[in-house]
Amino acid sequence: MVNVTSSGNSLPSALVIVGGSMAAVKAPSTLRRLREAGFEVNVIATHAALEFVTPLSLATAAGRAIATDETWFEARPDAQHLTLARAGVTLVLGASADLLARAACGLASDLAAATLLSVRSPVLWLPAMNEAMWRHPAVQANAATLRSWGHHFLGPERGAFGTLGEGAGLGRMAEPEEIAAAALGLVQVKRDLAGLKLVVSAGPTREYLDPVRFISNPSSGKMGYAVAIEAQARGAEVVLVSGPVNLPDPPGVQVVKVESAVQMYGAVLEAARDAQMVVMTAAVADYRAAEPKSEKEAKTAGEVSIQLVPNPDILAALGREKGQRVLIGFAMETHAGVERAAGKAQRKNADFILLNYPTQEGTAFGGDDNQVTLVRPDGQHEAWPRLSKREVAARLLDEALKVYMRHSVA
C-alpha cells in the first residue's frame, strides 16, 4: 500500500503524476528537489512515461515504490486512486496534450486520470510538448477548462527541446528547482477564510420579452467564478449564485443556477441569511419587460415599443439588512467612475466597490484579466494594476477579511 501521510514532516505529501512527454527524463531530479524541500513524494507513472524513464529511477528518486496501471489492479485493501489522491499537492509533470485532454474531459481510463478526478489538493500542471501542439486551440481550450477549475500552470517555457528537429521554441518544461518552489507556494496557501460562509453572484441575467427573446449582457461570469474558487481554496464555505454562463461548476462550491434578476434576488438573499461575506460580481439587468409575452411575437415592419420596469436591487436589499456582514459590489463605468462608485457604496451600504472600465484594453467582458479600482464609501480609492481575475479575487478577499476583522471587534 502506498503511504501518503507525512510522518514527522511539516509539509504534506506531494503526488507527482509523470506524463508521456520527453520531459519525463527530468522527473527523477524533480523528485529529489521536492524531497529536499521537505515533501514526502508519491509517484504515478503513466505507460507512456515509462517509455522515457525507468520505474527504478523514479522509485529511487522518490524513496518508495511507484504506482502504475498494473499496481492499480493488484489485490489490495485500498482503492489506490483514492489513497493517492489524499496528497497535499498534486503535480502533473511532463504533461502531454493527451493527458491534458483526458483530464479536461473527466476521463478515468487509467490510474493517473482516475486519481486526478479524486484529488482535492491544489493541482499544478507542468506542460511539455512542441510549440505547435501547445498553441493548438484544442490544447488551449483544455488548459482553460482546467484553470477554470482552479488548477495551476507553470510553463511551458521557451528553450531547446525534442530530438525530432523541433529545435527551440515554446514548449520546454519548467526546471526542477522552479517546480519545487511552486509546489511549496501552493501548500502554503492561506486558509484564513476557514469557518466563514461566502456568497458570490456571477454572470449575466436574462430578462425574457417572449419565450425566445431576452435582454442580457456579455458577462462571462469569470470574475465571480474566480472569487468562488479562491474563497473555497482558502477554506470558506462558498455558495455561487450564477446566471447563464459557459463555465464548469467549481469543485467544492455549491452552485445555484438562475436566469432572471428576480430569481437571482431570491437565491442571493436566501443564501446570505447566515453568510459573513457577500460579493456581488453579477451583471444584473436593471430592467425587465413589464408584460413578457407567452408566445413568440411575429416580426413587424414598423417600430416596436416595449415597456420596461425596474428589477429589484440586490445590493441595496443586502445593504438594508447588512448587520456585521461584509458587502462588496462591482461597478462598470465609462466616465466619472470613482465618484459614481463611491456614491453607489454609500447608497447601498457596501463596504467597498470594485470599479472597472470595460473600454480599457484587456478588461472587457469575457477576458481573463481585470484592472480595477477599489473605491470606499468616503471616496478613498486605490487603483490596482492589471491582474488575472484569480489575482483580483485574492486581493478582494484580503480586503474583505480586513473589513470582517474590524466588524468583529467593533
Backbone torsions as a table, in degrees:
resi	resn	phi	psi	omega
1	MET	NA	135.5	179.7
2	VAL	-78.6	128.9	179.6
3	ASN	-89.1	124.9	-179.7
4	VAL	-116.7	8.4	179.1
5	THR	-98.0	148.0	-178.3
6	SER	-85.1	137.8	178.4
7	SER	-118.6	95.1	179.2
8	GLY	88.1	-1.1	177.6
9	ASN	-89.8	144.5	175.7
10	SER	-81.0	-18.1	-179.4
11	LEU	-100.2	149.7	174.2
12	PRO	-71.9	172.0	179.7
13	SER	-75.2	158.1	175.5
14	ALA	-114.4	131.6	172.3
15	LEU	-99.5	124.8	179.0
16	VAL	-113.8	117.4	174.5
17	ILE	-97.8	120.1	-177.9
18	VAL	-98.9	118.7	-177.1
19	GLY	-90.8	174.7	-174.5
20	GLY	-87.2	58.6	175.9
21	SER	-119.3	157.4	176.1
22	MET	-58.9	-23.4	177.9
23	ALA	-66.3	-8.9	175.6
24	ALA	-57.5	-23.1	179.4
25	VAL	-65.2	-20.0	176.7
26	LYS	-83.3	-6.0	-174.7
27	ALA	-59.6	-47.0	-178.8
28	PRO	-58.1	-43.0	179.7
29	SER	-67.7	-34.6	177.3
30	THR	-65.9	-41.5	178.1
31	LEU	-61.3	-40.0	178.3
32	ARG	-65.4	-40.0	177.9
33	ARG	-63.4	-38.8	179.1
34	LEU	-65.2	-41.6	178.7
35	ARG	-67.1	-37.2	176.4
36	GLU	-63.5	-30.9	179.0
37	ALA	-76.4	-9.1	176.6
38	GLY	112.2	-0.3	-179.2
39	PHE	-80.8	144.7	157.8
40	GLU	-87.8	136.5	-168.2
41	VAL	-119.7	133.1	168.6
42	ASN	-115.7	148.3	-173.9
43	VAL	-128.6	133.8	164.6
44	ILE	-111.4	124.2	176.2
45	ALA	-109.6	125.3	175.3
46	THR	-73.6	163.3	176.6
47	HIS	-56.2	-42.7	-178.1
48	ALA	-65.8	-36.3	179.6
49	ALA	-61.0	-36.2	-177.2
50	LEU	-73.8	-2.7	169.4
51	GLU	-78.3	-18.1	-175.8
52	PHE	-110.9	-26.4	-174.5
53	VAL	-142.6	145.9	-173.4
54	THR	-87.4	152.8	175.0
55	PRO	-58.3	-37.3	-178.6
56	LEU	-63.7	-43.3	-179.1
57	SER	-65.6	-37.8	177.7
58	LEU	-67.9	-45.2	-178.8
59	ALA	-64.6	-39.7	178.9
60	THR	-63.2	-44.5	-179.6
61	ALA	-68.7	-34.9	-179.1
62	ALA	-79.4	-23.6	-177.8
63	GLY	81.3	17.5	178.7
64	ARG	-166.7	167.2	179.5
65	ALA	-64.4	148.4	179.5
66	ILE	-94.9	164.2	177.8
67	ALA	-105.3	140.6	178.0
68	THR	-139.3	178.1	176.8
69	ASP	-60.6	-30.3	178.8
70	GLU	-68.1	-42.4	179.7
71	THR	-69.0	-25.7	179.5
72	TRP	-60.2	-34.2	-175.5
73	PHE	-102.4	11.1	174.0
74	GLU	-71.3	155.5	174.2
75	ALA	-67.4	119.0	-174.8
76	ARG	-156.2	156.2	-177.4
77	PRO	-81.7	-10.8	-177.3
78	ASP	-115.4	163.0	168.6
79	ALA	-88.8	105.4	-167.6
80	GLN	-58.8	-37.6	-178.3
81	HIS	-66.6	-29.7	177.9
82	LEU	-77.9	-36.8	178.0
83	THR	-64.9	-47.2	179.3
84	LEU	-63.8	-30.7	-175.5
85	ALA	-69.4	-7.6	-178.3
86	ARG	-81.8	8.9	-179.0
87	ALA	-63.7	158.7	178.6
88	GLY	-79.9	-23.3	175.8
89	VAL	-152.1	144.0	-179.3
90	THR	-119.7	129.1	178.9
91	LEU	-118.4	132.9	175.3
92	VAL	-107.6	101.8	-169.7
93	LEU	-96.9	132.1	-175.9
94	GLY	66.4	42.9	-175.2
95	ALA	-67.2	117.7	-179.3
96	SER	-87.4	166.9	175.3
97	ALA	-59.7	-37.0	-179.9
98	ASP	-65.1	-44.0	-179.0
99	LEU	-68.2	-38.8	174.9
100	LEU	-59.1	-44.3	-177.7
101	ALA	-65.0	-44.1	-178.2
102	ARG	-66.2	-38.1	178.1
103	ALA	-67.2	-43.5	-178.5
104	ALA	-65.7	-27.9	179.2
105	CYS	-89.8	-3.0	177.4
106	GLY	73.1	27.5	179.4
107	LEU	-76.3	157.2	-179.7
108	ALA	-138.2	44.0	-172.5
109	SER	-83.0	-10.5	175.9
110	ASP	-146.2	176.4	-175.8
111	LEU	-61.0	-41.5	-178.6
112	ALA	-61.3	-49.6	-177.5
113	ALA	-66.3	-41.6	179.8
114	ALA	-64.1	-38.1	179.1
115	THR	-67.6	-39.5	178.1
116	LEU	-61.5	-29.4	176.3
117	LEU	-73.4	-16.1	-173.1
118	SER	-105.4	-15.4	-174.9
119	VAL	-71.2	147.5	173.1
120	ARG	-119.3	2.7	179.9
121	SER	-84.6	168.2	169.2
122	PRO	-58.9	142.0	179.7
123	VAL	-116.8	128.4	179.4
124	LEU	-117.1	119.2	179.0
125	TRP	-95.4	134.4	176.6
126	LEU	-118.6	83.9	-174.6
127	PRO	-67.4	149.1	174.5
128	ALA	-152.2	115.1	179.1
129	MET	-170.2	172.6	178.9
130	ASN	-73.3	161.0	-171.2
131	GLU	-61.9	-39.0	-179.6
132	ALA	-61.1	-42.3	178.8
133	MET	-66.1	-45.7	-178.0
134	TRP	-60.9	-37.6	-176.9
135	ARG	-83.8	-6.3	-178.9
136	HIS	-61.3	139.0	-178.0
137	PRO	-55.4	-34.3	-180.0
138	ALA	-65.9	-42.5	179.0
139	VAL	-66.8	-43.0	178.5
140	GLN	-63.6	-37.4	177.6
141	ALA	-65.4	-41.2	178.8
142	ASN	-65.6	-41.3	177.2
143	ALA	-63.0	-39.2	178.5
144	ALA	-64.2	-39.3	177.7
145	THR	-61.2	-46.7	-179.1
146	LEU	-65.4	-38.5	176.3
147	ARG	-62.6	-37.9	-179.0
148	SER	-66.0	-21.3	175.5
149	TRP	-85.4	0.1	-179.2
150	GLY	96.2	4.9	176.9
151	HIS	-72.3	155.1	-177.3
152	HIS	-112.2	153.1	178.4
153	PHE	-128.8	139.7	171.0
154	LEU	-126.4	116.7	-175.7
155	GLY	84.1	-170.9	6.0
156	PRO	-73.5	161.1	-178.2
157	GLU	-107.4	166.4	178.3
158	ARG	-89.3	133.9	179.8
159	GLY	168.5	-176.8	179.4
160	ALA	-76.5	140.2	177.8
161	PHE	-157.5	162.8	171.1
162	GLY	80.7	163.9	177.4
163	THR	-124.1	7.2	-174.3
164	LEU	-106.9	21.5	175.4
165	GLY	89.5	10.3	179.2
166	GLU	-66.3	-33.1	179.4
167	GLY	78.1	-138.0	-177.7
168	ALA	-102.7	149.2	178.9
169	GLY	171.0	-169.5	179.0
170	LEU	-85.8	122.0	-178.7
171	GLY	157.4	-7.1	-178.3
172	ARG	-77.0	137.3	178.2
173	MET	-69.9	149.9	176.6
174	ALA	-60.0	158.3	-177.5
175	GLU	-79.5	154.3	-176.1
176	PRO	-53.9	-40.0	-179.7
177	GLU	-63.7	-42.0	177.6
178	GLU	-62.9	-40.5	-178.3
179	ILE	-64.1	-45.6	179.5
180	ALA	-61.4	-41.2	179.0
181	ALA	-64.1	-41.1	179.2
182	ALA	-65.4	-39.1	178.1
183	ALA	-63.2	-41.1	176.6
184	LEU	-59.8	-43.2	179.4
185	GLY	-61.3	-35.9	-177.7
186	LEU	-72.6	-35.9	-179.4
187	VAL	-80.2	-12.0	177.6
188	GLN	-98.6	19.4	176.5
189	VAL	-61.2	138.1	-179.6
190	LYS	-63.7	140.4	172.3
191	ARG	-114.0	42.0	-171.4
192	ASP	-78.8	-4.8	178.5
193	LEU	-105.2	8.1	179.2
194	ALA	-59.6	135.0	-179.4
195	GLY	89.7	-5.2	180.0
196	LEU	-105.7	147.8	173.3
197	LYS	-105.9	132.2	-177.8
198	LEU	-127.4	132.5	177.1
199	VAL	-109.6	131.6	179.3
200	VAL	-125.3	134.2	170.1
201	SER	-104.4	146.8	-174.6
202	ALA	-150.6	156.0	172.8
203	GLY	82.4	-175.5	179.2
204	PRO	-90.3	173.6	163.7
205	THR	-115.7	161.6	176.6
206	ARG	-120.6	127.7	178.7
207	GLU	-113.5	103.8	-171.7
208	TYR	-74.2	133.2	172.2
209	LEU	-88.8	-35.2	172.8
210	ASP	-153.0	-176.3	-173.0
211	PRO	-61.0	-16.1	-176.3
212	VAL	-124.1	-6.5	-179.2
213	ARG	-119.3	140.2	179.5
214	PHE	-149.0	161.5	172.5
215	ILE	-95.8	130.5	179.4
216	SER	-154.3	-163.0	179.4
217	ASN	-150.7	170.9	-172.5
218	PRO	-84.0	13.2	-177.1
219	SER	-55.7	131.3	-179.2
220	SER	-89.4	-18.2	-176.0
221	GLY	84.4	-2.5	-173.4
222	LYS	-62.3	-35.7	-178.7
223	MET	-66.2	-47.4	179.6
224	GLY	-64.3	-40.1	178.1
225	TYR	-64.8	-36.7	177.1
226	ALA	-63.9	-40.0	177.4
227	VAL	-63.2	-44.3	-179.5
228	ALA	-62.6	-44.1	-179.3
229	ILE	-64.6	-44.7	-179.3
230	GLU	-64.7	-43.1	-179.3
231	ALA	-64.7	-40.9	179.0
232	GLN	-65.0	-39.6	178.7
233	ALA	-64.1	-28.2	-179.8
234	ARG	-93.3	12.0	168.6
235	GLY	101.2	-1.0	-177.9
236	ALA	-76.4	152.7	164.0
237	GLU	-81.6	123.7	-170.9
238	VAL	-122.0	131.0	169.9
239	VAL	-114.5	121.8	-179.2
240	LEU	-108.3	113.8	176.8
241	VAL	-96.8	111.9	-168.7
242	SER	-119.1	131.9	167.1
243	GLY	-74.5	-175.8	-176.7
244	PRO	-67.6	113.6	178.9
245	VAL	-136.4	165.5	178.5
246	ASN	-107.7	58.1	-178.8
247	LEU	-131.3	144.9	176.7
248	PRO	-73.0	153.3	176.9
249	ASP	-64.6	131.4	178.3
250	PRO	-67.5	135.3	178.6
251	PRO	-60.3	139.4	176.8
252	GLY	79.9	2.7	-177.9
253	VAL	-112.8	134.2	174.1
254	GLN	-78.1	121.3	-176.7
255	VAL	-110.4	125.6	175.2
256	VAL	-111.4	117.7	-175.0
257	LYS	-99.4	131.8	-178.6
258	VAL	-134.8	169.9	174.7
259	GLU	-118.3	-54.5	-171.3
260	SER	-91.8	166.2	176.8
261	ALA	-64.6	-37.8	179.2
262	VAL	-64.1	-41.8	177.1
263	GLN	-64.3	-41.2	178.7
264	MET	-65.2	-39.3	177.3
265	TYR	-55.5	-50.5	-178.1
266	GLY	-65.5	-42.4	-176.5
267	ALA	-68.4	-42.0	-179.3
268	VAL	-66.8	-46.4	-178.7
269	LEU	-64.0	-36.7	178.1
270	GLU	-66.0	-45.9	-178.2
271	ALA	-68.2	-28.8	-174.6
272	ALA	-80.8	-6.3	-175.1
273	ARG	-53.9	-42.7	-177.9
274	ASP	-116.3	24.7	-179.1
275	ALA	-93.5	149.5	176.0
276	GLN	-93.0	-20.3	-179.5
277	MET	-142.0	141.8	173.1
278	VAL	-131.3	129.3	179.4
279	VAL	-120.5	112.6	-177.1
280	MET	-97.9	91.6	175.9
281	THR	-96.7	-10.8	-173.7
282	ALA	-62.5	144.8	174.1
283	ALA	-93.9	83.7	-173.6
284	VAL	-81.7	132.0	178.6
285	ALA	-62.5	136.7	-179.7
286	ASP	-75.2	-26.5	-174.4
287	TYR	-134.5	159.5	173.7
288	ARG	-139.2	163.6	179.6
289	ALA	-65.9	135.3	178.8
290	ALA	-65.2	-38.6	-178.7
291	GLU	-137.0	81.6	178.6
292	PRO	-62.5	142.4	-176.9
293	LYS	-80.6	144.7	178.9
294	SER	-82.5	-16.0	178.0
295	GLU	-130.8	155.9	179.9
296	LYS	-63.0	131.4	177.5
297	GLU	-82.4	133.8	177.9
298	ALA	-69.7	147.0	178.2
299	LYS	-67.3	138.0	177.8
300	THR	-119.5	160.5	-177.3
301	ALA	-76.0	-28.3	-175.6
302	GLY	-90.8	-174.6	178.4
303	GLU	-72.9	153.5	179.3
304	VAL	-125.7	133.3	176.6
305	SER	-108.0	137.5	179.1
306	ILE	-124.5	125.8	177.8
307	GLN	-84.5	126.5	179.5
308	LEU	-111.8	147.8	175.8
309	VAL	-125.0	153.9	-176.8
310	PRO	-66.9	144.2	170.4
311	ASN	-83.1	158.1	176.1
312	PRO	-63.0	144.5	-179.2
313	ASP	-90.9	104.8	-173.8
314	ILE	-68.1	-45.3	-178.5
315	LEU	-62.3	-41.7	179.2
316	ALA	-65.2	-40.0	178.6
317	ALA	-63.6	-41.0	176.5
318	LEU	-64.7	-38.8	180.0
319	GLY	-64.7	-33.0	179.7
320	ARG	-68.0	-28.1	-179.5
321	GLU	-116.3	39.0	-167.5
322	LYS	-69.9	-47.2	-175.3
323	GLY	58.9	-133.5	179.3
324	GLN	-90.0	2.5	-176.4
325	ARG	-67.2	143.0	173.1
326	VAL	-85.5	129.2	-175.5
327	LEU	-126.2	123.6	-175.3
328	ILE	-128.4	134.8	177.6
329	GLY	-121.8	169.3	174.0
330	PHE	-121.0	152.9	177.5
331	ALA	-143.3	140.4	172.0
332	MET	-114.4	129.5	179.1
333	GLU	-136.4	156.8	174.6
334	THR	-104.4	-16.2	177.0
335	HIS	-162.0	163.8	179.5
336	ALA	48.4	40.0	-170.8
337	GLY	-65.7	-46.7	-175.6
338	VAL	-63.0	-44.9	-179.9
339	GLU	-62.5	-43.1	-179.4
340	ARG	-68.4	-39.9	-179.8
341	ALA	-66.7	-40.7	177.7
342	ALA	-63.4	-41.8	177.5
343	GLY	-62.9	-39.1	178.3
344	LYS	-63.6	-43.2	179.3
345	ALA	-62.8	-39.8	178.6
346	GLN	-65.2	-50.5	-175.6
347	ARG	-62.8	-34.9	-171.6
348	LYS	-104.9	7.1	174.6
349	ASN	61.1	36.4	177.0
350	ALA	-87.1	150.3	178.4
351	ASP	-73.8	-37.4	171.0
352	PHE	-163.2	163.0	179.1
353	ILE	-120.5	139.3	170.6
354	LEU	-100.7	118.2	-173.9
355	LEU	-103.1	134.7	169.1
356	ASN	-141.1	163.8	-176.7
357	TYR	-114.3	110.4	-175.2
358	PRO	-66.5	-12.7	179.4
359	THR	-85.7	-9.1	179.0
360	GLN	-75.0	145.9	-179.8
361	GLU	-60.4	131.3	174.9
362	GLY	83.9	0.3	-177.2
363	THR	-122.4	13.4	-179.5
364	ALA	-73.7	169.4	177.4
365	PHE	-52.2	138.3	172.0
366	GLY	89.8	-8.4	-178.6
367	GLY	-77.6	168.7	178.7
368	ASP	-93.1	-11.4	179.2
369	ASP	-113.0	166.1	176.0
370	ASN	-150.1	151.5	175.2
371	GLN	-132.6	112.5	-170.8
372	VAL	-125.0	163.0	171.6
373	THR	-121.2	125.5	176.2
374	LEU	-80.1	122.8	-176.4
375	VAL	-122.2	127.1	179.2
376	ARG	-97.9	164.0	-176.2
377	PRO	-58.8	-29.4	-178.9
378	ASP	-84.4	5.2	178.3
379	GLY	93.3	-11.6	175.4
380	GLN	-61.9	140.2	-176.0
381	HIS	-149.2	157.0	-178.9
382	GLU	-140.5	117.9	179.4
383	ALA	-82.4	128.1	177.2
384	TRP	-96.8	151.1	177.1
385	PRO	-71.5	170.1	174.4
386	ARG	-64.6	126.1	-175.6
387	LEU	-136.0	163.6	168.8
388	SER	-66.4	156.5	-178.5
389	LYS	-64.4	-30.6	174.9
390	ARG	-65.2	-39.0	178.3
391	GLU	-68.9	-38.2	174.5
392	VAL	-60.6	-42.7	179.3
393	ALA	-60.1	-41.7	-179.5
394	ALA	-63.5	-44.7	178.8
395	ARG	-65.3	-41.5	178.4
396	LEU	-56.6	-46.8	-177.5
397	LEU	-69.7	-32.7	173.6
398	ASP	-58.7	-46.5	-179.9
399	GLU	-67.1	-40.6	179.6
400	ALA	-61.8	-39.3	-179.9
401	LEU	-66.5	-36.9	176.1
402	LYS	-60.7	-43.8	178.9
403	VAL	-63.9	-43.6	-179.9
404	TYR	-59.1	-42.2	179.9
405	MET	-65.6	-37.7	176.8
406	ARG	-66.1	-41.3	177.9
407	HIS	-62.1	-36.9	-174.6
408	SER	-68.1	-29.4	-177.5
409	VAL	-100.2	-3.1	-178.5
410	ALA	-71.9	NA	NA
